[in-house]
Amino acid sequence: MTIKLGINGFGRIGRNVLRAAVQNFSDIEIVGIN
């Protein structure tokens, strides 16, 4: 089952979360960045 993830804030931590989600987890879908 795919986990849908929205990131609120795209500063240093938001970028690191996005990078980690894309590289390490194949079952996470980024649906929104605010």
KAZICOR-V241045 format. One record per helix or strand. SS is the DSSP state (@ for helix, = for strand). FROM is the first residue (numbers start at 0). TO is the last residue. Records with the same first field share a line. If there is no record, write none. Layout:
# KAZICOR-V241045
SS: FROM-TO + FROM-TO
This chain:
# KAZICOR-V241045
=: 2-6 + 27-32
@: 11-23
